[in-house]
Amino acid sequence: MSIRLIDYLDYCFTKNYVLKKQWWLEVYTQPKSDGVYVRVSGDIPMVEYNNEWVSIDGIKTLPILNDYLQLKIKKGHRVTINEDMTTTVGRYILNYLFIEWLTGDSKYINKMTNFKDIATDIFKRLSPNAKNPLSYDIIDKLGKLVYLLRPLSGFKTVSLTEKTFFKPDGLDEFRKRTYEKYVKNYGKDFTKDKTIFLMYEQELMKWIKDYYKDDPTFDITMAGKVLNSSVKKRYVSYGILNKMSPDEPDRVLITPLSEGYPKDKEMIAGVNNATRQGSAGRGIETQTTGVVAKELIKATHGFKIKLHDCGTKEGFNFRIEEPFVKVLTDLYLIEGKNTQVKYDEEWFRKRIGQTVIVRLPTTCKERPGDVLCKYCVGDTISTIEGAIGLMAINAGGDGVNNSLSKFHDTILELKNYTTDVMFRDY
Ligand SMILES: [Zn+2]
């Protein structure tokens, strides 16, 4: 007897097998002997299903599962699926664990999401003031998941395969043929025309992408800069050399690094300069944000929040604007002698453009300096242990990432680091 992969996964969900480390170990590795969930004697691996041993359609080797196996799912198959879709085993299991089992929530149905969003959501909904608070047994569940996933992350990561470690078979021959074709069509000096040279590089890169496309690392670790810059420089051509001054002529190095450094002295200087320029550029680009990130973390790592009131009478004049309405409901206002005033969204929304006095960490009277009171940081942050340090790390990391992304020709909008972004961003 054999069953469909999706039926086996569903069976493992209902039996809670997916919450057992042994299950993960047996289905995701190549065990040498029979286990509780997988039997390995014989040619075709068998799995336990309703007290019988059965094979799974299409699976003839170990391991039984890998994250990239495709699954076709029909609308309504599970509560979180409301249209026919193709997905992968990895997504199907994570979807079950993080959404159905953990939060019991259908809010992420057919939406792109990520762990950060879900984690943010969980933190937010643990606050006693949340509109739809999660029950506290989620903490047990989270603990179980972390315990389960931590040892797994080691062997589930595929970062390098034999195929991607060595030079692609047949590439040199294809490169030679392509080079000859370009010489024939555009002349021996075709590298002097940047457009034609880029066409040449693209043709070779297309071949390489085709060669790697079935590799499990393709589009995962073999993607982006690794593929389009490192692999290209190593096997296709070093490319257009950076200039150290505007007066220098344009130079193209058509040989890849796998053929060693060029013999030509000017070319060697060009390659060397490109490397120096890259490393200096990276240093300059991340200098400011790097310092800011370190200072933020240093300044905030020990912050503690006390649940009593520091008794400050000072606040911060704050103009109510639409984007701050949500965050304002989290904070405490000062109105005359009353320093613990709170309002709901509607109250603030009716007063957009007006000014209120809010309590913020900068006006907290709590001393020594590494303690803040609950009423000066607001409700959400005061319920999350270590929230201030986490915000600092997050803000610092995003700062560095944004400068690096800019450096790599992608322009990202700078984020506004408010609690609104950190804890309410959905
Ligand atoms: Zn205070």
Residues whose N, C-alpha, C, O or C-beta is under 5 A from the ligand:
A	BS01	ZN	C310 C364 K365 E366 C373 C376
